[in-house]
Amino acid sequence: MVIMMDQSKVYIEVRNCSAPVGIREIPVLDYGRFYDEVCSMLRDERFHCLTYFCYPAGEFLKFICFIADDGSGTIRILSHEQSNGTSLRSITSEVYAMHIFEREIHENHGVVFDDHPWLKPVRYPHDRADGQKAMDDYPFYEIEGEELHEVGVGPVHAGVIEPGHFRFICNGEKVLHLEIQLGYQHRGIERLLTESGAGLRGAILSEDIAGDTAVGHALAHAQLLESLALLEPSASLQAERCIALELERIAVHIGDTAALCADVAYQLGQVACEALRTMVINTTQYWCGNRFGKSMIRPGGTNFPLTEEIAGEILAVLEEVERRYGNVVECVYNMPSVLGRFEDIGTVTRTQAVSTGAVGMAARTCGVPRDIRSTHPFQHYRQMVVAPVMLESGDVLARGRLRALEVSESVKLIRRLTDEWRIPGSESSRPRYDLPLTPGSAGISVTEGWRGEICHVAITDSDGRLQVYKIKDPSMHNWMALALAVRNQEISDFPVCNKSFNLSYCGHDL
Amino acid sequence: MLKEIKILSDHGKQYVPDLRTQSVSARFRGRPVISAAITPSQGARAAALCPSGAIDGTSGAIDLGRCTFCKECALAIPEVYVFTNDYRIAVTKREDLVIRPGQTGPLRIDEAAVRNEVRRLFRRSLKLRQVSAGGDNSCEMELGAAGNVNFDMGRYGIEFVASPRHADGIVITGPVSENMARALGITYEAIPSPKVIILSGTDAISGGLFAGSPAINRDFIDNHHVDLYVPGNPAHPLTFINGLLDLLGKKQ
């Protein structure tokens, strides 16, 4: 059968986790047209790019771009094809937020973007196009000057955290420029997920993309496979998954509050929040046996269905946590010595947030309403209205306070979700590790994890096997926002700025 | 001031008084028990569904160094495979992580395998440098939690330190990515001898689900003596601390 293409069509529109689209249904534009269309969409704040990548398709490289329309809740898919070794005009020079995607395409496939402002390596993947490039001889950005000095930090850091390299150029104590070089955590997880197909191995791997966001990523993976298999999860399972996702958000936000307090030596806030986080993650463990929610989210069903008893435990713990956490944050954010370290520190402006393509908390603290639960709802969020929590000041204080506000919002959501979860006649099914995936299709799944939007895309071949699996963690956008936030700050404020973003290294490095 | 007193009174005593006997959720997946009555076909079936190759197809034994604790074997063949919530599963010898059918006793370290100098020098104070080498951040967060207000391993003189120069050993998490291999080696070299090596989490012990990935480099692990294996996905703080207490020969 030949599918007739409407030549005037620029893109095909889908919704988050809707039925997959046939690869051949995605309009293929010539690059000039593609460039103009993408630029004109992304100049409007209503749109942002979810992901843009390419993969070898026969003798060509096939480039596919997924653009979210936050106004209508749809996702536009458009594509172009190029022969290998091609060189293209860079979209980044027009729309800066595209920098990360073009850098990744360049690094993985050797595509040259002539006027890209900075084709900096993303992660030195093992299968990089240019095998000569080595992590150890990367030329960091330099500024010459007698007054200036460089400070290099990492990859091994002083704390118990993941590796990454930070190179500061300072004038005295003041940071003029921070360059972040990641890639140390690269494990080749996209390839492993592609090989794993719809099997159990893939479900577990998805929890390891970023173990601190096990639920968020596993949910993106599960609902992607379900959409490729045209499987609609039961109503109660959808509600349970949202409860798990909100529990994860609450736990991490409280843990981050502890870390922020620790960085400014406010010990009471630190230890109180540490203990509260323990209460929340132990509740997740009570539910599924793992403090991070690993093994809870699976394609097609769950091995750990929510029960009345577990739901009651969750609600009881949250009531106590909400009350106590409320008291702690009231203290933290009224303490002059704490405010002095948070207020007007590490400020990201609204313009910067939009131009770097910031998502999640990093965007919402600058007055940019990016929350997938609200704009492109998934699972049970489709049945409820989630209003994004917003702040304007874009500083460490805003990122701290946003967490406090989101915790109480998530507690409210869980109360509602638990009520709605008791839908009569709907039961959670068991997981499926043999889902038949629609052949020759592309599927997209986006969730709102605690950091921000998580986007998984898969493409199947003509036999229904996974051919491409692409992951975008919110950190891929937000690391650049951190680099901008510390400009003109004291270098001693870097730790608290870093904590206030709490970005993922392994989620970025994949 | 009054508000802070209120927080303190709410906070109460948070530390776990006895880390040896603290009970955890019944659903927590710790040491598995495999029925002695396992049939060859059940073993083969379990091995076929195990995502990380942790189950031996002939005997049905589980290698906790490769197990991701997903519980699928126990859900599929509940009459044979059961995961108990016993979190004391850290050992000193790699082969001791293999749980065989009919093995029901607790896992304990092999006292003879502990180097004399480890107990002589570090029994009262053990400072550790942590290196994440492809870890997914859950293992790292659990190590962080081991020092928090609840688990408080500092009470035993065990702490993570900022510099390898201050450390008596290294705790490695993650399957060891190729891109971290050199930094891991440099950090280890920077620690003064004698020193210990501890692997925390299934990824560190065997590579876990990443074992076959071309982005992984296991040379460091393969070429060094490991003093303690702490399994888990991630390793629970209680598993980690109990393992260290056993290694150091502390009663409590």
Interface residues (C-beta under 8 A of the other chain):
Chain A: R123 Y124 P125 H126 D127 M135 D136 P155 V156 A158 G159 V160 I161 E162 P163 G183 Y184 Q185 H186 R187 G188 I189 R191 L192 G199 L200 R201 I204 L205 D208 I209 A210 G211 D212 A214 G255 L268 V271 A272 E274 A275 T278 N282 Q285 Y286 W287 C288 G289 N290 R291 F292 K294 S295 N303 F304 R324 N327 V328 E330 C331 S504 Y505 C506 D509
Chain B: K3 E4 K6 I7 L8 D10 H11 Q14 V24 S25 R27 F28 R29 L49 P51 S52 T68 F69 C70 K71 E72 L75 F83 Q130 V131 S132 A133 G134 G135 D136 N137 S138 C139 E140 M141 E142 L143 G144 A145 N148 V149 N150 F160 A162 S163 P164 G174 P175 S177 E178 N179 M180 R182 A183 T187 D203 G208 L209 F210 S213 P214 A215 I216 N233 P234 H236
